[in-house]
């Protein structure tokens, strides 16, 4: 029983406030926060971008090396691993050509003789004895050209790069926008080897040229790159960006 002046312990909720009125006297509805749309995940952005970039390539999804000239010149160990079983230079190129964009592939050097790596147009015939870079339709770098390191195009050799050895991984990027070819040795940039290229309307093919008994293995993106390049795309169409 409470004493005089005692107060009840029951609490009463304060009355709710009526909706505010605008300056014109109309009642206003409380503001509603609309959630911002969730940005696309990186993978989604990558897929969208890659759908556009693949229009700049012609050929099957899976890239393989195909001999120019005599097919008997090479021992085809796999679709991307070859050995020149003749004495003279012989060239093989990928079965995909690129016309625009930025593209990348890698080659693992497996022997210590003369090998050329680069790009060529369909007009490079690659006859036996003609090295990559011997005409105006091909560009090649050798990290062991009879002991020298040279970049060659249109039959002109210039000193370039560093010497490679068996086991070295050579990155071969092509930037069609800048019209440049550069090279990387085990991830180390060697600088631009060829600039001011004229990219043919039908594009360029990745290409390798081997002296007698030389052997390489190419990676067009069918497996992870050893040294991926940001902003460049794998020529093998199933993987998308190289890095």
Secondary structure, DSSP 8 states (H G I E B T S, - for coil): ---TT---------------B-TTS-B--------------HHHHHHHHHHHHGGGEES-SS--EEESS-GGGEEESSSSEEEE-SSS-EEEEEEEEE-SSEEEEEEEE-SSS-EEEEEE-TT----TT--TTSSTTEEEEEEEETTEEEEEETTEEEE-S----TT-EEEEEEETTTTEEEEEETTEEEEEEE-S----TT-EEEEEEE-TT-EEEEESSSS--SS--TT-EESSTTT-B--
